[in-house]
Amino acid sequence: MEKRRLGKTDIEVSVICLGTMTWGEQNTLVQAHEQLDYALAHGVNFIDTAEMYPVPPREQTYASTEEIIGHWLKKRGKRDDIVLASKAAGPARGNDNQNYIRGGANFSKAQLHEACNASLKRLQTDYLDLYQLHWPERPTNCFGRLDFDAVQDTGKETPFVEVLETLQELQQAGKIRHIGLSNETPWGLMQYLRLHENQGLPPVVSVQNPYNLLNRSYEVGLAEMSIREQAGLLAYSPLAFGVLSGKYRHGAKPEGARLTQFDRFVRYTKPQAFAAVERYAAIAEAAGLSLATMALAFVNQRQFVSSNIIGATNLTQLAENIASHEVRLSADTLAAIDAVHADISNPCP
């Protein structure tokens, strides 16, 4: 499988990254271990998780995904074979009651040390290759929020320089190798890059944001920054919570599927999204591909993408998702995709 350099580091990550947010909710420990074994056997070396996982987040399952991975690492002893990434949760947003995460998560020095140490213990490893801030502390446009209205900070946000200094401490202690952001904006990425350039603090090597055929908003602003600053995209939700697999077409609600089980996930279920899906499905059929394979191959081919974070709840899905790395979309297929995007631009930002 193709490997790509992670930022300016010496780490090479597989173009397909194994996402883990279903483990401990929709997948058992045994199933998760089967996925890990299969992924490694088929060229994947990059595993992404988070202290908050599984999703949807609940106090009863908090951090169980990291524990599942830790059990696998202890059992298999393959730590040197993988690039392991995790994330520190930010403050609760909206109506989510997440006070069970460190009594109310933030990015203060004490909390980042606590979060990192706890993740290492659960993962049963001495270090993380990539440690990411799961979402910004400040109120800003992420998780589908649009129409930025000059919202005021809460006054409790940790200054960017203090956050990066703390991450540098963790790096110097050998607990993390590199630093990434997630659900971040161009302005936020710029602040961290400026601190790196002006104060010699560690660089950001990646940005983990949503990117798929229904949400190409990353292309506006952040894509150029990823290329020019060598902080590539780790694309999450490349199948738009399964909507781009086609399994929800024509009103279908497959038993056990994420959108069937959890009614909180509405980001990718807008009428215009399903209109776009029908047109993308026709393009995939004309190309002799499944809709899922075409959607993933599109993400894989983007110049600014370092790795494509796929997720699956069974090995059949996993096999198809991983195999997408073998597919190269033709110029005609890409042009047809862009034509749909021009008509129905970013229906699910």
C-alpha positions as CSV (number, residue, x, y, z in Angstrom):
1,M,0.0,0.0,0.0
2,E,1.2,3.5,-0.8
3,K,2.8,5.3,2.1
4,R,2.8,9.1,2.5
5,R,5.0,11.3,4.7
6,L,3.4,12.7,7.8
7,G,4.1,16.4,7.7
8,K,7.8,17.1,7.7
9,T,8.5,14.1,9.9
10,D,10.3,10.9,9.0
11,I,7.1,8.9,9.6
12,E,5.5,7.2,6.6
13,V,1.7,6.4,7.0
14,S,-0.4,4.2,4.8
15,V,-2.9,6.1,2.6
16,I,-5.6,4.2,4.4
17,C,-5.8,4.7,8.1
18,L,-7.9,2.5,10.4
19,G,-10.5,4.5,12.3
20,T,-11.7,3.0,15.6
21,M,-14.7,5.1,16.8
22,T,-17.2,2.1,16.7
23,W,-15.1,-0.1,18.9
24,G,-16.8,-0.5,22.3
25,E,-20.2,0.5,21.0
26,Q,-21.0,-1.1,17.6
27,N,-18.0,-3.5,17.7
28,T,-16.8,-5.8,20.4
29,L,-13.2,-6.3,21.5
30,V,-13.0,-9.5,19.5
31,Q,-14.3,-7.8,16.4
32,A,-12.0,-4.9,16.8
33,H,-9.0,-7.2,17.1
34,E,-10.1,-9.0,14.0
35,Q,-10.2,-5.6,12.2
36,L,-6.7,-4.7,13.4
37,D,-5.3,-8.0,12.3
38,Y,-6.9,-7.7,8.9
39,A,-5.8,-4.1,8.4
40,L,-2.2,-4.8,9.2
41,A,-2.1,-7.9,7.0
42,H,-3.3,-5.7,4.1
43,G,-0.8,-2.9,4.4
44,V,-2.4,-0.5,6.9
45,N,0.1,0.8,9.4
46,F,-1.8,3.8,10.7
47,I,-4.4,3.5,13.6
48,D,-6.4,6.5,14.8
49,T,-8.3,6.7,18.1
50,A,-9.3,9.2,20.8
51,E,-9.9,9.3,24.5
52,M,-13.6,10.2,23.8
53,Y,-14.3,7.1,21.7
54,P,-16.5,5.2,21.1
55,V,-19.0,7.5,19.4
56,P,-21.7,8.4,20.3
57,P,-19.9,9.4,23.5
58,R,-21.3,8.2,26.7
59,E,-20.0,8.1,30.2
60,Q,-20.5,4.3,30.4
61,T,-18.3,3.6,27.4
62,Y,-15.8,6.5,27.7
63,A,-12.3,5.6,26.7
64,S,-13.1,1.9,26.0
65,T,-11.8,2.1,22.5
66,E,-8.3,2.9,23.7
67,E,-8.5,0.1,26.2
68,I,-9.5,-2.3,23.3
69,I,-6.5,-1.2,21.3
70,G,-4.3,-1.6,24.4
71,H,-5.4,-5.2,24.9
72,W,-4.5,-5.9,21.3
73,L,-1.1,-4.3,21.6
74,K,-0.3,-6.3,24.7
75,K,-1.6,-9.5,23.1
76,R,0.1,-9.1,19.7
77,G,3.2,-7.1,20.6
78,K,3.1,-5.1,17.3
79,R,3.7,-1.6,18.6
80,D,6.7,-1.0,16.3
81,D,4.6,-2.1,13.3
82,I,2.0,0.7,13.6
83,V,1.8,4.5,13.7
84,L,-0.6,5.2,16.6
85,A,-2.6,8.4,16.9
86,S,-4.9,9.6,19.6
87,K,-6.7,12.8,20.7
88,A,-7.4,14.9,23.7
89,A,-11.0,16.0,24.0
90,G,-11.8,19.7,24.2
91,P,-14.7,21.4,26.1
92,A,-18.2,20.0,25.7
93,R,-20.1,21.6,22.9
94,G,-23.8,22.3,22.6
95,N,-26.0,20.2,24.8
96,D,-23.4,17.4,25.2
97,N,-22.9,16.7,28.9
98,Q,-19.3,15.5,28.9
99,N,-18.2,16.5,32.4
100,Y,-17.2,12.9,33.0
101,I,-14.1,13.8,30.8
102,R,-11.7,15.2,33.4
103,G,-14.5,17.0,35.2
104,G,-14.9,19.3,32.1
105,A,-12.2,19.0,29.5
106,N,-9.9,21.8,28.4
107,F,-6.3,22.2,27.1
108,S,-4.7,23.5,30.3
109,K,-1.2,22.2,31.1
110,A,-2.6,20.0,33.9
111,Q,-5.4,18.6,31.8
112,L,-3.2,17.8,28.8
113,H,-0.7,16.0,30.9
114,E,-3.6,14.1,32.6
115,A,-5.2,13.2,29.3
116,C,-2.0,12.0,27.6
117,N,-0.9,9.9,30.6
118,A,-4.4,8.3,30.8
119,S,-4.4,7.5,27.1
120,L,-0.9,5.9,27.3
121,K,-2.0,3.8,30.2
122,R,-5.1,2.6,28.4
123,L,-3.3,1.9,25.2
124,Q,-0.5,0.1,27.1
125,T,2.2,2.0,25.3
126,D,5.0,4.4,26.3
127,Y,4.4,6.9,23.5
128,L,2.0,8.1,20.8
129,D,3.3,8.8,17.3
130,L,0.7,11.6,16.9
131,Y,-1.2,13.4,19.6
132,Q,-4.1,15.6,18.4
133,L,-6.4,18.3,19.9
134,H,-9.8,16.8,19.1
135,W,-11.5,20.1,18.6
136,P,-10.8,23.7,19.5
137,E,-11.3,25.1,23.0
138,R,-12.7,28.4,21.5
139,P,-16.2,28.7,20.1
140,T,-15.7,28.5,16.3
141,N,-17.0,26.9,13.1
142,C,-16.7,23.2,13.4
143,F,-19.0,20.1,13.4
144,G,-21.1,21.6,10.6
145,R,-21.5,25.1,12.1
146,L,-21.7,27.9,9.5
147,D,-22.2,31.7,9.4
148,F,-19.4,32.7,11.8
149,D,-20.8,35.7,13.8
150,A,-17.8,37.1,15.6
151,V,-18.7,35.0,18.7
152,Q,-16.9,36.0,21.8
153,D,-14.5,33.6,23.6
154,T,-15.6,32.3,27.0
155,G,-12.6,33.8,28.7
156,K,-11.5,30.3,29.8
157,E,-9.6,29.3,26.7
158,T,-6.0,28.3,27.2
159,P,-3.7,30.6,25.1
160,F,-2.3,28.9,22.0
161,V,1.3,29.4,23.2
162,E,0.6,27.6,26.5
163,V,-1.1,24.7,24.7
164,L,1.9,24.3,22.4
165,E,4.4,24.6,25.2
166,T,2.6,21.8,27.1
167,L,2.6,19.6,24.0
168,Q,6.3,20.3,23.7
169,E,6.8,19.1,27.3
170,L,5.0,15.9,26.4
171,Q,7.2,15.6,23.3
172,Q,10.4,16.2,25.3
173,A,9.3,13.6,27.8
174,G,9.1,11.1,25.0
175,K,5.4,10.6,25.5
176,I,4.4,11.9,22.1
177,R,6.4,12.2,18.9
178,H,4.3,14.7,16.9
179,I,1.4,17.1,17.2
180,G,-1.8,17.4,15.1
181,L,-5.1,19.3,15.1
182,S,-8.6,18.2,14.5
183,N,-11.8,20.0,13.5
184,E,-9.7,23.1,13.1
185,T,-10.1,26.2,10.9
186,P,-7.5,28.0,8.8
187,W,-7.2,30.7,11.4
188,G,-6.5,28.2,14.2
189,L,-3.9,26.3,12.2
190,M,-2.3,29.6,11.3
191,Q,-1.9,30.5,15.0
192,Y,0.0,27.2,15.8
193,L,2.2,27.6,12.7
194,R,3.1,31.1,13.6
195,L,4.2,30.0,17.1
196,H,6.3,27.3,15.5
197,E,8.0,29.7,13.2
198,N,8.5,32.6,15.7
199,Q,9.1,30.8,18.9
200,G,10.6,27.5,17.8
201,L,7.7,25.4,19.3
202,P,6.8,22.1,17.7
203,P,5.1,22.2,14.3
204,V,1.7,20.9,13.5
205,V,2.1,18.0,11.2
206,S,-1.5,17.1,10.3
207,V,-5.1,18.3,10.5
208,Q,-7.9,15.8,11.0
209,N,-11.1,17.2,9.5
210,P,-14.1,15.9,7.7
211,Y,-13.7,15.4,3.9
212,N,-15.9,13.6,1.5
213,L,-18.0,14.0,-1.6
214,L,-20.8,15.7,0.4
215,N,-18.4,18.0,2.3
216,R,-15.4,19.4,0.3
217,S,-15.2,22.5,2.4
218,Y,-11.6,21.6,3.4
219,E,-10.6,22.6,-0.2
220,V,-11.4,26.3,0.6
221,G,-8.4,27.6,2.6
222,L,-7.1,24.6,4.4
223,A,-6.1,22.5,1.4
224,E,-3.6,25.1,0.3
225,M,-2.2,25.4,3.8
226,S,-1.9,21.6,4.0
227,I,0.3,21.6,0.9
228,R,2.3,24.7,1.5
229,E,2.9,24.1,5.2
230,Q,3.2,20.3,4.9
231,A,0.4,19.7,7.4
232,G,-1.7,17.2,5.4
233,L,-5.3,16.3,5.9
234,L,-6.2,13.1,7.8
235,A,-9.7,12.8,6.2
236,Y,-12.4,11.6,8.5
237,S,-16.0,10.6,7.6
238,P,-14.9,9.8,4.0
239,L,-18.2,7.9,3.5
240,A,-20.3,10.6,5.3
241,F,-21.3,8.2,8.1
242,G,-22.1,5.5,5.6
243,V,-24.4,7.7,3.4
244,L,-21.9,7.4,0.6
245,S,-21.9,3.7,0.8
246,G,-25.4,3.8,-0.7
247,K,-26.9,1.7,2.1
248,Y,-29.4,4.5,3.0
249,R,-30.6,5.1,-0.5
250,H,-34.3,5.4,-1.2
251,G,-35.1,5.7,2.5
252,A,-33.5,2.4,3.6
253,K,-32.7,1.9,7.2
254,P,-30.5,-1.2,7.5
255,E,-30.6,-3.0,10.8
256,G,-27.7,-2.2,13.0
257,A,-26.4,0.7,10.8
258,R,-25.2,3.8,12.6
259,L,-27.9,6.1,11.3
260,T,-30.6,3.5,12.1
261,Q,-29.4,3.1,15.7
262,F,-28.5,6.7,16.6
263,D,-30.9,9.5,15.7
264,R,-28.4,12.2,16.8
265,F,-26.4,11.9,13.6
266,V,-28.2,14.1,11.1
267,R,-25.2,15.9,9.5
268,Y,-25.3,13.8,6.3
269,T,-29.1,13.2,6.0
270,K,-30.2,16.4,4.3
271,P,-32.4,16.2,1.2
272,Q,-29.7,17.7,-1.0
273,A,-27.3,15.1,0.2
274,F,-29.5,12.3,-0.9
275,A,-30.0,14.0,-4.3
276,A,-26.2,14.2,-4.7
277,V,-25.8,10.6,-3.6
278,E,-28.1,9.4,-6.5
279,R,-26.0,11.3,-9.0
280,Y,-22.7,10.0,-7.5
281,A,-24.1,6.5,-7.6
282,A,-24.8,6.8,-11.3
283,I,-21.2,7.9,-11.9
284,A,-19.9,5.0,-9.9
285,E,-22.0,2.5,-11.8
286,A,-20.8,4.0,-15.1
287,A,-17.2,3.5,-13.9
288,G,-17.8,-0.1,-12.8
289,L,-17.3,0.7,-9.2
290,S,-19.3,0.6,-6.0
291,L,-20.3,4.0,-4.7
292,A,-18.2,3.4,-1.5
293,T,-15.1,2.5,-3.5
294,M,-15.5,5.6,-5.7
295,A,-16.1,7.9,-2.8
296,L,-13.0,6.6,-1.0
297,A,-10.8,6.5,-4.1
298,F,-11.7,10.2,-4.6
299,V,-10.4,11.1,-1.2
300,N,-7.3,8.9,-1.6
301,Q,-6.3,10.8,-4.8
302,R,-6.3,14.3,-3.3
303,Q,-2.9,15.9,-3.2
304,F,-3.5,17.4,0.2
305,V,-4.5,14.2,1.9
306,S,-1.9,12.4,4.0
307,S,-4.3,9.5,5.0
308,N,-7.9,8.6,4.6
309,I,-9.5,7.4,7.9
310,I,-11.9,4.6,7.1
311,G,-14.2,2.8,9.6
312,A,-16.1,-0.4,9.4
313,T,-18.4,-2.5,11.6
314,N,-17.6,-5.8,9.8
315,L,-14.8,-7.4,7.8
316,T,-16.7,-7.2,4.5
317,Q,-16.9,-3.5,4.8
318,L,-13.3,-3.2,6.0
319,A,-12.0,-5.3,3.0
320,E,-13.8,-3.1,0.5
321,N,-12.7,0.1,2.2
322,I,-9.1,-0.9,2.3
323,A,-9.1,-2.1,-1.3
324,S,-10.0,1.4,-2.5
325,H,-6.3,2.2,-2.4
326,E,-5.9,0.1,-5.5
327,V,-8.4,2.2,-7.5
328,R,-7.4,5.2,-9.6
329,L,-10.3,7.3,-10.8
330,S,-10.2,8.4,-14.5
331,A,-10.2,12.0,-15.6
332,D,-13.7,11.5,-17.0
333,T,-15.0,10.1,-13.6
334,L,-13.3,13.0,-11.8
335,A,-14.9,15.5,-14.2
336,A,-18.3,13.9,-13.6
337,I,-17.8,14.2,-9.9
338,D,-16.9,17.8,-10.1
339,A,-20.0,18.5,-12.2
340,V,-22.2,17.2,-9.4
341,H,-20.2,19.2,-6.9
342,A,-20.8,22.4,-9.0
343,D,-24.5,21.8,-8.9
344,I,-24.8,20.6,-5.3
345,S,-21.9,22.2,-3.5
346,N,-21.1,20.9,0.0
347,P,-24.6,20.0,1.0
348,C,-23.3,18.7,4.4
349,P,-20.5,21.0,5.6
